[in-house]
């Protein structure tokens, strides 16, 4: 029997303890996520309010668009609104045109002294005279200008006469002394060939005015609307004592239409009236 102990016959030695579980530090992850969400939210707000700002101007660029040319070679510029603009028509001499007769009278109107005038133009050339500007300057008995009245005439055919008449709208405390009649040629659209013929002229009056009715026949191949018509009043001796103007609502192509010209005051000494109709293309 031996005195030495056998190790294999004893209990096994105890195992070493397991390492403690490791704690994860989540603070950096949470902070990063919060910053990311904040950046996204700020981006959404900026994008939303940036889209809603309709007054924001685009950033200037260095490449400007080319100027747009108008047909006459000029460049377009700023356009002013709420302003009336017009171009001055080119004038040309009037050859063969003569003012062969004129006259006027003053009388009592509804609001004090009133008056009217009439005049006759004649084309003494062998060609139509188109696009006339006729200005009548009215002077009183002290040779002071009362006012001026403009008429636009489309055509006076060769050998034909055209009468113009109008009531004076300016005050006439000193009556009418004389008329200064000025004619000027202008350039306009072509006037179609044709003529108007006036017939069945009848004039009457009452305490309110003078009324002249007529029938106009057209040889034009086109229809006319709101065509200018003029009445020239003459007394029993044939002198022009006044005039008035109006329009014919519609004249059909190569057709006929009834018309009327009214003076809205009692023109004295009217024995008859002559009526003239102009195409009114000026």
C-alpha positions as CSV (number, residue, x, y, z in Angstrom):
1,X,0.0,0.0,0.0
2,X,1.4,3.3,-1.1
3,X,1.3,6.5,0.9
4,X,0.9,8.8,-2.3
5,X,-2.7,9.9,-3.1
6,X,-4.1,9.3,-6.6
7,X,-5.3,12.6,-8.1
8,X,-7.7,10.9,-10.5
9,X,-9.7,9.4,-7.8
10,X,-10.6,12.9,-6.2
11,X,-13.2,15.5,-7.2
12,X,-12.4,17.8,-10.2
13,X,-11.3,21.4,-9.7
14,X,-13.9,24.1,-10.0
15,X,-14.3,26.0,-13.5
16,X,-13.4,29.7,-13.8
17,X,-16.4,32.1,-13.7
18,X,-17.9,33.4,-17.0
19,X,-17.1,37.0,-17.9
20,X,-19.7,39.6,-17.0
21,X,-22.0,40.8,-19.9
22,X,-20.8,43.9,-21.8
23,X,-23.1,47.0,-21.6
24,X,-23.5,48.9,-25.0
25,X,-23.3,52.7,-24.9
26,X,-26.3,53.9,-27.1
27,X,-26.0,57.6,-26.4
28,X,-24.0,58.5,-29.6
29,X,-26.5,56.6,-31.8
30,X,-29.5,58.4,-30.3
31,X,-27.8,61.8,-30.7
32,X,-26.9,61.1,-34.4
33,X,-30.5,60.0,-35.2
34,X,-31.9,63.1,-33.5
35,X,-29.6,65.3,-35.6
36,X,-30.6,63.5,-38.8
37,X,-34.4,63.9,-38.1
38,X,-33.9,67.6,-37.2
39,X,-32.1,68.3,-40.5
40,X,-34.8,66.5,-42.5
41,X,-37.5,68.5,-40.8
42,X,-35.7,71.8,-41.5
43,X,-35.3,70.9,-45.1
44,X,-39.0,70.1,-45.5
45,X,-40.0,73.5,-43.9
46,X,-37.6,75.5,-46.1
47,X,-38.8,73.7,-49.3
48,X,-42.4,74.3,-48.4
49,X,-42.2,78.0,-47.6
50,X,-39.8,78.5,-50.5
51,X,-42.4,77.1,-53.0
52,X,-45.1,79.3,-51.4
53,X,-43.2,82.5,-51.9
54,X,-44.6,83.6,-55.3
55,X,-42.8,87.0,-55.1
56,X,-39.3,85.5,-55.0
57,X,-37.3,86.6,-58.1
58,X,-35.2,84.1,-60.0
59,X,-31.5,84.3,-59.6
60,X,-29.9,86.5,-62.2
61,X,-28.1,84.7,-65.0
62,X,-25.3,85.9,-67.2
63,X,-27.0,84.7,-70.4
64,X,-29.7,87.3,-71.3
65,X,-32.3,86.5,-74.0
66,X,-31.9,88.2,-77.4
67,X,-33.9,91.3,-78.2
68,X,-37.1,90.7,-80.2
69,X,-37.2,92.8,-83.4
70,X,-40.4,94.3,-84.6
71,X,-41.2,94.3,-88.4
72,X,-39.7,97.8,-88.8
73,X,-36.4,96.7,-87.4
74,X,-36.8,98.3,-84.0
75,X,-36.6,96.5,-80.7
76,X,-39.4,96.0,-78.4
77,X,-39.4,98.1,-75.2
78,X,-41.6,98.6,-72.2
79,X,-45.3,99.1,-73.0
80,X,-47.3,101.7,-71.1
81,X,-50.8,100.7,-70.2
82,X,-53.9,102.8,-69.7
83,X,-52.7,105.3,-72.2
84,X,-54.0,106.1,-75.6
85,X,-51.5,106.3,-78.3
86,X,-52.0,107.1,-82.0
87,X,-49.7,107.5,-85.0
88,X,-49.7,110.6,-87.1
89,X,-50.9,109.9,-90.7
90,X,-48.6,111.0,-93.5
91,X,-50.1,113.9,-95.4
92,X,-50.0,114.5,-99.2
93,X,-51.2,117.4,-101.3
94,X,-54.8,117.4,-102.5
95,X,-54.9,118.0,-106.3
96,X,-58.1,118.9,-108.0
97,X,-60.2,119.4,-104.9
98,X,-62.2,122.6,-104.4
99,X,-64.6,124.0,-101.8
100,X,-67.3,125.4,-104.1
101,X,-69.8,126.6,-101.5
102,X,-70.3,127.0,-97.8
103,X,-72.5,128.8,-95.3
104,X,-73.7,129.0,-91.7
105,X,-76.3,130.6,-89.5
106,X,-76.9,131.2,-85.8
107,X,-80.2,130.8,-83.9
108,X,-81.6,130.2,-80.5
109,X,-81.0,126.7,-79.2
110,X,-82.2,125.0,-76.0
111,X,-79.3,126.2,-74.0
112,X,-78.6,129.6,-75.6
113,X,-77.2,130.7,-79.0
114,X,-76.6,127.8,-81.3
115,X,-75.4,127.4,-84.9
116,X,-74.5,125.1,-87.7
117,X,-72.6,125.1,-91.0
118,X,-72.6,123.3,-94.4
119,X,-70.0,123.1,-97.2
120,X,-69.6,121.5,-100.6
121,X,-66.4,119.8,-101.9
122,X,-65.9,119.1,-105.6
123,X,-63.4,116.8,-107.3
124,X,-62.3,118.6,-110.5
125,X,-59.8,116.0,-111.5
126,X,-60.2,112.8,-113.5
127,X,-59.2,110.5,-110.6
128,X,-60.9,109.7,-107.3
129,X,-59.6,111.6,-104.3
130,X,-59.3,109.3,-101.3
131,X,-58.8,109.8,-97.6
132,X,-59.3,113.5,-96.9
133,X,-59.0,115.3,-93.6
134,X,-61.3,118.4,-93.6
135,X,-61.1,120.8,-90.7
136,X,-63.6,123.6,-90.2
137,X,-62.4,126.4,-88.0
138,X,-65.3,128.6,-86.7
139,X,-64.7,132.3,-85.8
140,X,-67.1,134.5,-84.0
141,X,-68.0,138.1,-85.0
142,X,-64.9,139.4,-83.2
143,X,-62.7,137.2,-85.4
144,X,-61.9,135.0,-82.4
145,X,-61.7,131.2,-82.8
146,X,-64.7,129.5,-81.3
147,X,-63.7,125.9,-82.1
148,X,-62.6,123.5,-84.9
149,X,-64.5,120.5,-86.3
150,X,-62.9,117.6,-88.1
151,X,-64.3,115.4,-90.8
152,X,-62.8,112.3,-92.3
153,X,-63.8,111.7,-95.9
154,X,-63.2,108.4,-97.7
155,X,-63.6,109.3,-101.3
156,X,-64.8,112.0,-103.7
157,X,-65.2,110.5,-107.2
158,X,-64.1,112.4,-110.3
159,X,-66.6,115.2,-111.2
160,X,-68.6,114.5,-108.0
161,X,-69.5,116.7,-105.1
162,X,-69.6,115.8,-101.4
163,X,-71.4,118.0,-98.9
164,X,-70.5,118.1,-95.2
165,X,-72.6,119.6,-92.4
166,X,-72.4,119.8,-88.6
167,X,-74.0,121.5,-85.6
168,X,-71.6,123.6,-83.6
169,X,-71.3,122.3,-80.0
170,X,-69.2,125.2,-78.7
171,X,-70.9,128.2,-77.0
172,X,-71.7,131.1,-79.4
173,X,-72.2,134.2,-77.3
174,X,-70.9,136.4,-80.2
175,X,-72.4,134.4,-83.1
176,X,-70.5,133.2,-86.1
177,X,-68.4,135.6,-88.2
178,X,-66.7,133.3,-90.7
179,X,-65.4,129.8,-91.5
180,X,-61.9,128.7,-92.3
181,X,-62.1,125.4,-94.2
182,X,-58.9,123.4,-94.6
183,X,-58.4,120.2,-96.5
184,X,-55.5,117.8,-96.3
185,X,-54.8,114.5,-98.1
186,X,-53.9,111.4,-96.1
187,X,-52.8,107.9,-96.9
188,X,-55.1,105.0,-95.9
189,X,-56.5,101.7,-96.9
190,X,-57.7,101.2,-100.5
191,X,-61.3,102.2,-101.1
192,X,-63.4,99.8,-103.2
193,X,-64.9,101.0,-106.4
194,X,-68.5,102.1,-106.3
195,X,-70.8,105.0,-105.4
196,X,-73.9,106.0,-103.4
197,X,-77.0,107.6,-104.9
198,X,-79.4,109.5,-102.7
199,X,-83.1,109.9,-103.6
200,X,-86.5,110.7,-102.1
201,X,-85.2,113.4,-99.8
202,X,-87.8,115.0,-97.5
203,X,-87.3,117.6,-94.8
204,X,-89.6,118.7,-92.0
205,X,-89.2,120.5,-88.8
206,X,-91.0,121.2,-85.5
207,X,-90.1,123.1,-82.3
208,X,-87.4,120.5,-81.4
209,X,-85.4,120.2,-84.6
210,X,-85.1,119.6,-88.4
211,X,-85.6,116.1,-89.8
212,X,-84.4,114.9,-93.2
213,X,-85.2,111.5,-94.5
214,X,-83.9,109.8,-97.7
215,X,-83.1,106.6,-99.5
216,X,-79.6,105.7,-100.4
217,X,-78.7,103.1,-103.1
218,X,-75.2,101.5,-103.3
219,X,-73.3,100.2,-106.2
220,X,-70.6,98.8,-103.9
221,X,-70.1,95.1,-103.7
222,X,-69.6,95.2,-99.9
223,X,-71.9,95.9,-97.0
224,X,-71.6,99.2,-95.0
225,X,-72.4,99.7,-91.3
226,X,-72.8,103.1,-89.5
227,X,-72.1,105.0,-92.7
228,X,-71.7,108.8,-92.4
229,X,-74.4,110.9,-93.8
230,X,-74.6,114.7,-94.1
231,X,-77.5,117.2,-94.6
232,X,-76.7,120.6,-96.1
233,X,-79.6,123.1,-95.6
234,X,-80.4,125.8,-98.1
235,X,-82.9,128.7,-97.9
236,X,-85.3,129.7,-100.6
237,X,-82.6,131.6,-102.4
238,X,-80.3,128.6,-102.5
239,X,-77.8,129.9,-99.9
240,X,-76.4,127.4,-97.4
241,X,-77.8,128.2,-93.9
242,X,-76.5,125.2,-91.9
243,X,-76.1,121.5,-91.8
244,X,-76.1,118.4,-89.7
245,X,-74.7,114.8,-89.7
246,X,-75.8,111.3,-88.9
247,X,-75.3,107.7,-89.8
248,X,-77.0,105.0,-91.9
249,X,-77.2,101.8,-89.8
250,X,-76.7,99.3,-92.7
251,X,-76.4,99.5,-96.4
252,X,-76.4,96.1,-98.1
253,X,-74.2,95.2,-101.1
254,X,-75.7,96.8,-104.3
255,X,-78.8,97.5,-102.2
256,X,-80.9,100.3,-100.7
257,X,-81.5,101.6,-97.3
258,X,-83.6,104.3,-95.5
259,X,-81.7,107.0,-93.6
260,X,-82.4,110.1,-91.6
261,X,-80.3,113.1,-90.5
262,X,-81.5,115.2,-87.6
263,X,-80.6,118.7,-86.4
264,X,-81.3,119.0,-82.7
265,X,-82.3,122.6,-82.9
266,X,-84.6,124.7,-85.1
267,X,-82.4,125.9,-88.0
268,X,-84.3,128.9,-89.5
269,X,-85.2,129.5,-93.1
270,X,-84.6,125.9,-94.3
271,X,-86.3,125.5,-97.6
272,X,-84.7,122.2,-98.7
273,X,-81.9,119.9,-97.8
274,X,-79.2,118.1,-99.8
275,X,-78.0,114.7,-98.5
276,X,-74.6,113.2,-99.1
277,X,-73.3,109.7,-98.0
278,X,-69.6,108.8,-97.7
279,X,-68.3,105.3,-97.3
280,X,-66.4,106.3,-94.2
281,X,-63.2,104.2,-94.8
282,X,-60.8,106.9,-93.5
